[in-house]
Amino acid sequence: MHRATAGVRVLGIDPGLNVTGYGALAASPRGPVLLEAGIVRSRPRGSLESRLQEIFDGIRDAIQSLRPSVLAIEQLYSHYERPRTAILMGHARGVICLAASQEGVPVVHYAATQVKKTLTGSGRASKGQVQRAICRELGLAQEPEPPDVADALAVALCHYYSSGGSAERETASRKMRGVAARRTA
């Protein structure tokens, strides 16, 4: 993996109750550089509370070690035939957002269609098209595995490109808005 010491860092997250993917990118003059990618796995037979604690702890550890400037997370998609799945995913997203908030990292949310469109030009792109775009953009010889890692990298790349190729401007403006809001309160 590449190591970048300067520049903005984006931590992309693909939330899941069983497997949560993460991928960290750094901004560089050459474009986005992969810092680290992996998964946080919870025990499938554990209680909901213990699984959420495992996700929270794993993401908090990633935030503390990678020191991202911003956390980009995929928005919740709900199919009307599976409302229970959406509720469980909402729990996972909640503890991820809480971990970021407690570490002082701003969170931005992206719809899956926006991620696909940013990387491939089509909001209905296949997983394979997204995988190839990730490999091309990050100079990877192989597609990231498991798919949760690829999805997390896709979200991170979406933020990188949606913020004009550099996440620095958005992070700075979010911090300034937060400072202004605290001053007026």
ROSE-4610 file (N, C-alpha, C; in Angstrom, 1 decimal, always signed):
// ROSE-4610
residu = [M/M/M/H/H/H/R/R/R/A/A/A/T/T/T/A/A/A/G/G/G/V/V/V/R/R/R/V/V/V/L/L/L/G/G/G/I/I/I/D/D/D/P/P/P/G/G/G/L/L/L/N/N/N/V/V/V/T/T/T/G/G/G/Y/Y/Y/G/G/G/A/A/A/L/L/L/A/A/A/A/A/A/S/S/S/P/P/P/R/R/R/G/G/G/P/P/P/V/V/V/L/L/L/L/L/L/E/E/E/A/A/A/G/G/G/I/I/I/V/V/V/R/R/R/S/S/S/R/R/R/P/P/P/R/R/R/G/G/G/S/S/S/L/L/L/E/E/E/S/S/S/R/R/R/L/L/L/Q/Q/Q/E/E/E/I/I/I/F/F/F/D/D/D/G/G/G/I/I/I/R/R/R/D/D/D/A/A/A/I/I/I/Q/Q/Q/S/S/S/L/L/L/R/R/R/P/P/P/S/S/S/V/V/V/L/L/L/A/A/A/I/I/I/E/E/E/Q/Q/Q/L/L/L/Y/Y/Y/S/S/S/H/H/H/Y/Y/Y/E/E/E/R/R/R/P/P/P/R/R/R/T/T/T/A/A/A/I/I/I/L/L/L/M/M/M/G/G/G/H/H/H/A/A/A/R/R/R/G/G/G/V/V/V/I/I/I/C/C/C/L/L/L/A/A/A/A/A/A/S/S/S/Q/Q/Q/E/E/E/G/G/G/V/V/V/P/P/P/V/V/V/V/V/V/H/H/H/Y/Y/Y/A/A/A/A/A/A/T/T/T/Q/Q/Q/V/V/V/K/K/K/K/K/K/T/T/T/L/L/L/T/T/T/G/G/G/S/S/S/G/G/G/R/R/R/A/A/A/S/S/S/K/K/K/G/G/G/Q/Q/Q/V/V/V/Q/Q/Q/R/R/R/A/A/A/I/I/I/C/C/C/R/R/R/E/E/E/L/L/L/G/G/G/L/L/L/A/A/A/Q/Q/Q/E/E/E/P/P/P/E/E/E/P/P/P/P/P/P/D/D/D/V/V/V/A/A/A/D/D/D/A/A/A/L/L/L/A/A/A/V/V/V/A/A/A/L/L/L/C/C/C/H/H/H/Y/Y/Y/Y/Y/Y/S/S/S/S/S/S/G/G/G/G/G/G/S/S/S/A/A/A/E/E/E/R/R/R/E/E/E/T/T/T/A/A/A/S/S/S/R/R/R/K/K/K/M/M/M/R/R/R/G/G/G/V/V/V/A/A/A/A/A/A/R/R/R/R/R/R/T/T/T/A/A/A]
num = [1/1/1/2/2/2/3/3/3/4/4/4/5/5/5/6/6/6/7/7/7/8/8/8/9/9/9/10/10/10/11/11/11/12/12/12/13/13/13/14/14/14/15/15/15/16/16/16/17/17/17/18/18/18/19/19/19/20/20/20/21/21/21/22/22/22/23/23/23/24/24/24/25/25/25/26/26/26/27/27/27/28/28/28/29/29/29/30/30/30/31/31/31/32/32/32/33/33/33/34/34/34/35/35/35/36/36/36/37/37/37/38/38/38/39/39/39/40/40/40/41/41/41/42/42/42/43/43/43/44/44/44/45/45/45/46/46/46/47/47/47/48/48/48/49/49/49/50/50/50/51/51/51/52/52/52/53/53/53/54/54/54/55/55/55/56/56/56/57/57/57/58/58/58/59/59/59/60/60/60/61/61/61/62/62/62/63/63/63/64/64/64/65/65/65/66/66/66/67/67/67/68/68/68/69/69/69/70/70/70/71/71/71/72/72/72/73/73/73/74/74/74/75/75/75/76/76/76/77/77/77/78/78/78/79/79/79/80/80/80/81/81/81/82/82/82/83/83/83/84/84/84/85/85/85/86/86/86/87/87/87/88/88/88/89/89/89/90/90/90/91/91/91/92/92/92/93/93/93/94/94/94/95/95/95/96/96/96/97/97/97/98/98/98/99/99/99/100/100/100/101/101/101/102/102/102/103/103/103/104/104/104/105/105/105/106/106/106/107/107/107/108/108/108/109/109/109/110/110/110/111/111/111/112/112/112/113/113/113/114/114/114/115/115/115/116/116/116/117/117/117/118/118/118/119/119/119/120/120/120/121/121/121/122/122/122/123/123/123/124/124/124/125/125/125/126/126/126/127/127/127/128/128/128/129/129/129/130/130/130/131/131/131/132/132/132/133/133/133/134/134/134/135/135/135/136/136/136/137/137/137/138/138/138/139/139/139/140/140/140/141/141/141/142/142/142/143/143/143/144/144/144/145/145/145/146/146/146/147/147/147/148/148/148/149/149/149/150/150/150/151/151/151/152/152/152/153/153/153/154/154/154/155/155/155/156/156/156/157/157/157/158/158/158/159/159/159/160/160/160/161/161/161/162/162/162/163/163/163/164/164/164/165/165/165/166/166/166/167/167/167/168/168/168/169/169/169/170/170/170/171/171/171/172/172/172/173/173/173/174/174/174/175/175/175/176/176/176/177/177/177/178/178/178/179/179/179/180/180/180/181/181/181/182/182/182/183/183/183/184/184/184/185/185/185]
x = [+0.8/+0.0/+0.9/+0.3/+1.1/+0.9/+1.9/+1.8/+1.9/+1.0/+1.0/+1.1/+1.9/+2.0/+1.4/+1.2/+0.6/-0.7/-1.6/-2.8/-4.0/-5.1/-6.4/-6.6/-7.2/-7.5/-9.0/-9.5/-10.9/-11.1/-11.9/-12.2/-13.6/-13.7/-14.9/-15.4/-16.7/-17.3/-18.5/-18.5/-19.7/-20.2/-21.3/-21.8/-22.5/-22.3/-23.0/-23.0/-24.0/-24.1/-23.2/-23.0/-22.0/-20.6/-20.5/-19.2/-19.3/-18.5/-18.4/-17.0/-17.1/-15.9/-15.4/-14.1/-13.5/-12.3/-12.1/-11.0/-10.6/-9.3/-8.8/-7.9/-8.2/-7.4/-6.8/-5.7/-5.1/-5.0/-5.2/-5.0/-3.5/-3.2/-1.8/-1.8/-0.7/-0.6/-0.9/-0.7/-0.9/-2.4/-3.1/-4.5/-4.6/-5.7/-5.9/-5.0/-4.5/-3.5/-4.2/-4.2/-4.7/-3.8/-4.3/-3.6/-3.8/-5.0/-5.4/-6.8/-7.1/-8.5/-8.6/-9.9/-10.1/-11.6/-11.8/-13.2/-13.2/-14.4/-14.7/-15.8/-15.5/-16.5/-17.1/-18.4/-19.0/-19.4/-19.6/-20.0/-21.4/-21.8/-23.1/-24.1/-23.6/-24.5/-24.6/-23.9/-23.9/-25.2/-25.4/-26.6/-26.4/-27.5/-27.4/-26.5/-26.6/-25.8/-24.3/-24.0/-22.5/-22.0/-22.8/-22.4/-22.2/-23.1/-22.9/-21.7/-21.4/-20.2/-19.0/-18.9/-17.8/-17.6/-18.7/-18.6/-18.1/-18.6/-18.2/-16.7/-16.3/-14.9/-14.0/-14.3/-13.5/-13.4/-14.5/-14.4/-13.7/-13.9/-13.2/-11.7/-11.3/-9.8/-9.3/-10.1/-9.6/-9.5/-10.4/-10.4/-9.1/-8.9/-7.8/-6.4/-6.3/-5.0/-4.8/-5.9/-5.8/-5.9/-6.5/-6.7/-7.3/-8.5/-9.1/-9.6/-9.7/-10.2/-11.7/-12.2/-13.7/-14.0/-15.2/-15.7/-16.8/-16.7/-17.8/-18.5/-19.8/-20.5/-21.7/-21.9/-23.0/-24.4/-25.3/-26.6/-27.4/-28.3/-29.2/-30.1/-30.1/-31.1/-32.1/-33.3/-34.3/-35.3/-35.4/-36.4/-37.7/-38.8/-40.1/-40.4/-39.8/-40.0/-39.2/-38.2/-37.2/-37.0/-38.1/-37.9/-37.0/-37.0/-36.2/-34.7/-34.3/-32.9/-32.5/-33.4/-33.1/-33.0/-33.8/-33.7/-32.4/-32.0/-30.7/-29.5/-29.6/-28.5/-28.5/-29.6/-29.7/-28.9/-29.0/-28.2/-26.7/-26.3/-24.9/-24.4/-25.2/-24.8/-24.7/-25.7/-25.7/-24.5/-24.0/-22.8/-21.5/-21.5/-20.4/-20.4/-21.5/-21.6/-21.2/-21.7/-21.3/-19.8/-19.2/-17.7/-17.0/-17.5/-16.9/-17.1/-18.3/-18.6/-17.8/-17.6/-16.8/-15.3/-14.9/-13.5/-13.3/-14.4/-14.4/-14.2/-14.6/-14.5/-15.8/-15.9/-17.2/-17.6/-18.9/-19.5/-20.3/-20.0/-20.8/-21.4/-22.6/-23.4/-23.7/-23.5/-23.7/-24.6/-25.6/-26.4/-25.6/-26.0/-25.2/-25.3/-26.4/-26.4/-25.5/-25.3/-24.3/-22.9/-22.6/-21.3/-21.0/-21.9/-21.7/-21.6/-22.4/-22.4/-21.0/-20.6/-19.3/-18.1/-18.1/-17.0/-17.1/-18.4/-18.5/-19.3/-19.9/-20.8/-22.2/-22.5/-23.9/-24.3/-25.4/-25.9/-26.4/-26.5/-26.9/-25.8/-24.6/-23.4/-23.4/-22.9/-22.8/-21.6/-21.6/-20.5/-19.2/-19.2/-18.0/-17.4/-18.3/-17.9/-17.3/-17.9/-17.4/-16.0/-15.9/-14.6/-13.5/-13.8/-12.8/-12.4/-13.4/-13.1/-12.2/-12.5/-11.6/-10.2/-10.0/-8.7/-8.0/-8.7/-8.1/-7.7/-8.6/-8.3/-7.2/-7.1/-6.1/-4.9/-4.8/-3.7/-3.5/-4.6/-4.6/-4.5/-3.7/-3.6/-4.8/-5.3/-6.5/-7.6/-8.8/-10.0/-10.0/-10.3/-10.4/-11.3/-11.0/-11.8/-11.8/-12.9/-14.2/-14.9/-16.1/-16.9/-17.1/-17.2/-17.4/-16.3/-15.1/-13.9/-14.0/-14.4/-14.5/-15.6/-16.7/-17.8/-17.3/-16.5/-16.0/-15.0/-14.2/-13.2/-14.0/-15.1/-15.9/-16.5/-17.0/-17.6/-16.5/-15.3/-14.2/-13.8/-13.7/-13.4/-14.5/-15.7/-16.9/-16.7/-16.4/-16.2/-15.0/-13.9/-12.7/-13.0/-13.7/-14.0/-15.2/-16.1/-17.3/-16.8/-15.7/-15.3/-14.2/-14.2/-13.3/-11.9/-11.8/-10.5/-9.7/-10.2/-9.6/-10.6/-10.6/-11.6/-11.3/-10.2/-9.7/-10.7/-11.2/-12.1/-13.4/-14.0/-15.2/-15.0/-13.9/-13.6/-13.4/-12.6/-12.4/-13.7/-14.5/-15.8/-16.7/-16.7/-17.6/-17.1/-15.7/-15.2/-15.5/-15.4/-15.7/-17.2/-18.1/-19.5/-19.8/-19.0/-19.2/-18.7/-17.6/-17.1/-18.1/-18.6/-19.6/-20.9/-21.3/-22.5/-22.3/-21.1/-20.8/-20.7/-20.2/-20.1/-21.4/-22.4/-23.7/-24.6/-24.2/-25.1/-25.0]
y = [-1.2/+0.0/+1.2/+2.3/+3.6/+4.3/+5.0/+5.9/+7.3/+8.1/+9.5/+10.2/+11.2/+11.8/+13.2/+13.8/+15.1/+15.1/+16.1/+16.2/+15.7/+15.9/+15.5/+14.0/+13.5/+12.0/+11.8/+10.9/+10.6/+9.1/+8.9/+7.5/+7.2/+6.3/+5.8/+4.6/+4.5/+3.4/+2.8/+1.5/+0.8/+0.1/+0.6/+0.1/-1.3/-2.1/-3.4/-3.9/-4.7/-5.2/-6.4/-7.2/-8.3/-7.9/-7.2/-6.8/-5.3/-4.5/-3.1/-2.9/-2.4/-2.1/-0.7/-0.5/+0.8/+1.0/+2.2/+2.5/+3.9/+4.1/+5.4/+5.9/+7.1/+7.7/+9.0/+9.4/+10.7/+11.4/+12.7/+13.6/+13.8/+13.8/+14.1/+14.8/+15.4/+16.1/+15.2/+13.9/+12.9/+12.4/+12.7/+12.2/+11.4/+10.7/+10.0/+8.8/+8.6/+7.6/+6.7/+5.4/+4.4/+4.3/+4.5/+4.4/+3.0/+2.6/+1.4/+1.0/-0.2/-0.7/-2.0/-2.2/-3.5/-3.6/-4.5/-4.7/-4.7/-4.4/-4.6/-5.7/-6.8/-7.9/-8.0/-8.2/-8.5/-10.0/-10.5/-11.9/-12.0/-12.8/-12.9/-13.5/-14.3/-14.9/-14.1/-13.0/-12.1/-11.3/-10.7/-9.8/-8.6/-7.9/-6.7/-5.7/-5.6/-4.6/-4.9/-6.2/-6.5/-6.3/-6.6/-6.4/-4.9/-4.1/-2.7/-2.1/-2.7/-2.3/-2.6/-3.8/-4.2/-3.3/-2.9/-2.0/-0.7/-0.1/+1.1/+1.1/+0.1/+0.0/-0.1/-0.9/-1.1/+0.2/+0.9/+2.2/+3.2/+3.3/+4.3/+4.0/+2.7/+2.4/+2.8/+2.6/+3.0/+4.6/+5.3/+6.7/+7.2/+6.6/+7.0/+6.7/+5.6/+5.3/+6.0/+6.2/+6.8/+8.4/+8.9/+10.3/+11.0/+10.6/+11.2/+12.6/+13.4/+14.7/+14.7/+13.7/+13.5/+12.0/+11.7/+10.3/+10.4/+9.6/+9.5/+8.1/+8.1/+6.9/+6.8/+5.6/+5.3/+5.5/+6.2/+6.4/+5.1/+5.0/+3.8/+3.7/+2.5/+2.2/+1.2/+1.5/+0.6/+0.1/-1.2/-1.8/-2.0/-1.7/-1.8/-3.2/-4.2/-5.6/-6.1/-5.2/-5.6/-4.5/-4.0/-2.9/-3.3/-4.5/-5.0/-4.8/-5.1/-4.9/-3.5/-2.6/-1.1/-0.7/-1.2/-0.8/-1.2/-2.5/-3.0/-2.2/-1.9/-1.1/+0.3/+0.8/+2.1/+2.1/+1.0/+0.9/+1.0/+0.2/+0.2/+1.6/+2.3/+3.6/+4.5/+4.4/+5.2/+5.2/+3.9/+3.8/+4.3/+4.2/+4.7/+6.2/+6.8/+8.3/+8.8/+8.0/+8.4/+8.3/+7.2/+7.1/+8.3/+8.7/+9.9/+11.1/+11.3/+12.5/+12.6/+11.5/+11.5/+11.8/+11.4/+11.7/+13.1/+13.8/+15.1/+15.1/+14.0/+13.9/+14.2/+15.2/+15.4/+14.2/+14.0/+12.9/+13.5/+12.9/+13.2/+12.0/+12.1/+10.9/+11.0/+9.8/+9.7/+8.5/+8.8/+7.7/+6.8/+5.5/+4.6/+5.0/+5.6/+6.0/+7.1/+8.0/+9.1/+8.6/+7.6/+7.0/+6.4/+5.6/+4.9/+6.0/+7.0/+8.0/+8.8/+9.1/+9.8/+9.0/+7.7/+6.8/+6.3/+6.1/+5.5/+6.3/+7.4/+8.2/+7.7/+6.6/+6.0/+5.6/+6.1/+5.8/+4.3/+3.6/+2.2/+1.3/+1.7/+0.9/-0.4/-1.4/-2.7/-2.7/-3.7/-3.8/-4.0/-4.7/-4.9/-3.6/-2.7/-1.4/-0.6/-0.6/+0.2/-0.4/-1.7/-2.3/-1.9/-1.9/-1.5/+0.0/+0.8/+2.2/+2.4/+1.7/+1.8/+1.4/+0.3/-0.2/+0.9/+1.4/+2.5/+3.7/+4.2/+5.4/+5.3/+4.1/+3.9/+3.1/+2.7/+2.0/+0.6/+0.0/-1.4/-2.4/-3.5/-4.6/-5.5/-5.6/-6.5/-5.8/-6.3/-5.7/-5.9/-4.9/-5.0/-6.1/-6.9/-7.9/-7.8/-8.1/-8.5/-7.3/-7.5/-6.4/-5.2/-5.4/-4.3/-3.3/-3.8/-2.9/-2.1/-2.7/-2.0/-0.9/-1.3/-0.3/+0.9/+0.6/+1.7/+2.6/+2.0/+2.8/+3.6/+3.1/+3.8/+5.0/+4.9/+6.1/+7.1/+6.6/+7.6/+8.3/+7.6/+8.2/+9.2/+8.8/+9.7/+11.1/+11.0/+12.2/+13.0/+12.3/+12.9/+13.7/+13.1/+13.8/+14.8/+14.5/+15.4/+16.7/+16.7/+17.9/+18.6/+18.3/+19.0/+18.4/+17.1/+16.5/+16.6/+17.5/+17.6/+17.8/+17.0/+17.1/+18.3/+18.9/+20.0/+21.1/+21.6/+22.8/+22.5/+21.3/+21.0/+20.8/+20.2/+20.0/+21.3/+22.2/+23.5/+24.3/+24.3/+25.1/+24.5/+23.1/+22.5/+22.9/+22.9/+23.4/+24.8/+25.7/+27.1/+27.3/+26.5/+26.6/+26.2/+25.1/+24.7/+25.7/+26.4/+27.4/+28.6/+29.0/+30.1/+29.7/+28.5/+28.0/+28.0/+27.6/+27.6/+29.0/+29.9/+31.3/+32.0/+31.6/+32.3/+31.6/+30.5/+29.8/+30.3]
z = [+0.0/+0.0/+0.0/-0.6/-0.6/+0.7/+1.0/+2.2/+1.8/+2.2/+2.0/+3.3/+3.5/+4.8/+4.8/+3.6/+3.6/+2.9/+3.1/+2.4/+3.2/+2.6/+3.1/+3.1/+4.1/+4.1/+4.2/+3.3/+3.3/+3.7/+4.7/+5.1/+4.6/+3.6/+3.0/+3.8/+4.0/+4.8/+4.0/+3.9/+3.5/+4.7/+5.2/+6.5/+6.3/+7.3/+7.3/+8.8/+9.1/+10.4/+10.6/+9.6/+9.7/+9.3/+8.1/+7.6/+7.2/+7.8/+7.4/+6.7/+5.5/+4.7/+5.0/+5.0/+5.1/+4.1/+3.6/+2.8/+2.9/+3.1/+3.4/+2.2/+1.8/+0.7/+1.1/+0.5/+0.8/-0.5/-0.4/-1.6/-1.8/-3.1/-3.5/-4.8/-5.2/-6.5/-7.7/-7.5/-8.5/-8.5/-7.5/-7.4/-6.1/-6.0/-4.7/-4.6/-3.3/-3.0/-1.9/-2.1/-1.2/+0.0/+1.2/+2.5/+3.1/+3.2/+3.8/+3.5/+3.5/+3.3/+4.0/+4.5/+5.2/+5.6/+6.6/+7.1/+8.6/+9.1/+10.5/+10.5/+11.2/+11.2/+12.6/+12.7/+14.0/+14.0/+15.2/+15.3/+15.0/+13.9/+13.5/+14.5/+15.5/+16.5/+17.7/+17.8/+19.0/+19.1/+20.2/+20.4/+19.5/+19.2/+18.4/+19.1/+20.4/+21.2/+21.1/+21.2/+21.1/+19.7/+18.7/+17.3/+17.0/+17.5/+17.3/+18.0/+19.2/+19.9/+19.1/+18.5/+17.7/+16.5/+15.9/+14.7/+15.2/+16.3/+16.8/+17.2/+17.9/+18.3/+17.1/+16.1/+14.9/+14.1/+13.9/+13.2/+13.9/+15.2/+16.1/+16.0/+16.0/+15.9/+14.6/+13.5/+12.2/+12.1/+12.7/+12.7/+13.5/+14.6/+15.5/+14.8/+14.1/+13.4/+12.1/+11.4/+10.0/+10.0/+11.1/+11.2/+9.9/+9.5/+8.3/+8.6/+7.5/+7.6/+7.5/+6.9/+6.6/+6.5/+6.9/+6.8/+5.8/+4.7/+3.7/+3.8/+3.9/+4.1/+3.2/+2.8/+1.9/+2.6/+1.9/+2.5/+2.6/+3.4/+3.6/+2.4/+1.9/+0.8/+1.4/+1.2/+1.8/+0.7/+0.6/-0.3/+0.5/-0.1/+0.6/+1.1/+0.5/+0.9/+2.0/+2.4/+3.5/+4.5/+5.1/+6.1/+7.3/+7.7/+8.8/+8.5/+7.3/+6.9/+7.0/+6.5/+6.6/+8.0/+8.9/+10.3/+10.9/+10.7/+11.2/+10.6/+9.3/+8.7/+9.3/+9.7/+10.3/+11.7/+12.4/+13.6/+13.3/+12.3/+12.0/+11.6/+10.7/+10.3/+11.5/+12.4/+13.6/+14.5/+14.7/+15.6/+14.8/+13.5/+12.7/+12.7/+12.6/+12.7/+14.1/+15.1/+16.5/+16.7/+16.2/+16.3/+15.7/+14.5/+13.8/+14.6/+15.1/+15.9/+17.1/+17.8/+19.1/+18.8/+17.6/+17.2/+16.5/+16.3/+15.7/+14.2/+13.6/+12.1/+11.5/+10.6/+9.9/+9.0/+8.8/+8.1/+6.9/+5.7/+4.5/+4.0/+3.5/+3.1/+1.5/+0.9/-0.5/-0.9/-1.8/-2.3/-3.2/-3.2/-4.1/-5.5/-6.0/-7.4/-7.7/-6.7/-6.8/-6.9/-6.1/-6.1/-7.4/-7.9/-9.2/-10.3/-10.3/-11.4/-11.4/-10.2/-10.1/-10.6/-10.4/-10.8/-12.2/-12.7/-14.0/-15.0/-14.5/-15.4/-15.5/-14.8/-14.8/-13.4/-13.0/-11.6/-11.5/-12.7/-12.7/-13.1/-12.9/-13.2/-12.4/-13.0/-12.4/-11.4/-10.5/-9.5/-10.3/-11.4/-12.1/-12.7/-13.2/-13.7/-12.6/-11.4/-10.3/-9.9/-9.8/-9.5/-10.4/-11.7/-12.7/-12.6/-12.2/-12.0/-10.8/-9.8/-8.6/-8.9/-9.6/-10.0/-10.8/-11.8/-12.7/-11.9/-11.0/-10.3/-9.3/-8.7/-7.6/-8.1/-9.4/-9.9/-9.3/-9.0/-8.4/-9.5/-9.3/-10.2/-10.1/-8.9/-8.6/-8.0/-8.2/-7.6/-6.1/-5.4/-3.9/-3.4/-2.5/-1.9/-0.4/+0.3/-0.3/-0.8/-1.4/-2.0/-1.1/+0.2/+1.1/+1.1/+0.9/+0.8/-0.5/-1.6/-2.9/-2.7/-2.1/-1.9/-1.1/+0.0/+0.8/+0.0/-0.8/-1.6/-2.6/-3.2/-4.1/-3.5/-2.2/-1.5/-1.3/-0.9/-0.6/-1.9/-3.0/-4.3/-4.7/-4.5/-4.8/-4.0/-2.8/-2.0/-2.6/-2.8/-3.3/-4.6/-5.5/-6.8/-6.7/-5.8/-5.6/-5.0/-4.2/-3.6/-4.4/-5.7/-6.6/-6.7/-6.4/-6.5/-5.2/-4.3/-3.0/-2.0/-1.0/+0.1/+1.0/+0.8/+1.8/+1.9/+0.7/+0.7/+1.5/+1.3/+2.0/+3.5/+3.9/+5.3/+6.0/+5.3/+5.9/+6.0/+5.0/+5.1/+6.2/+6.3/+7.4/+8.7/+8.9/+10.2/+10.5/+9.5/+9.7/+10.0/+9.3/+9.7/+11.1/+11.5/+12.9/+13.9/+13.6/+14.5/+14.6/+13.4/+13.4/+14.1/+14.0/+14.7/+16.2/+16.7/+18.1/+18.7/+17.9/+18.3/+18.5/+17.6/+17.7/+18.7/+19.2/+20.2/+21.6]
